[in-house]
Amino acid sequence: MNTIDTYDVQGVRSELLIRKGNTKGKQGTRAIPPHTELVKLLEVYRPSSGKVYLFPGRHGRGHINPLSADAILRLACANTQLVGVIGVLTKKLRKAE
């Protein structure tokens, strides 16, 4: 996801853009309203000005690798004991083909 799909000059967009290439079936770009809790997190997270990707990869090389994102989510779930409690699914982070 690109930062311009998430933020505008006022802050977090009222509708987040999910581009066609990242949607199931790749049938069209979608605009979805973010959950209020997500808006709060995104306001705190806001990446540095000029960053193209919402979650940049290491060393400025594109976006975060899906395997890295999966590993981060697994570690966070293990640290907070979420796995098994609410059924966190790491497969949701698999790369869209």
Sequence and secondary structure as in RCSB ss.txt:
>XXXX:A:sequence
MNTIDTYDVQGVRSELLIRKGNTKGKQGTRAIPPHTELVKLLEVYRPSSGKVYLFPGRHGRGHINPLSADAILRL
ACANTQLVGVIGVLTKKLRKAE
>XXXX:A:secstr
 BGGGTEETTEE SSEEE GGGSGGG   EEE   HHHHHHHHHH   TT SBSSB GGG SB  HHHHHHHHHH
HHHHHT TTTT   GGGGS   
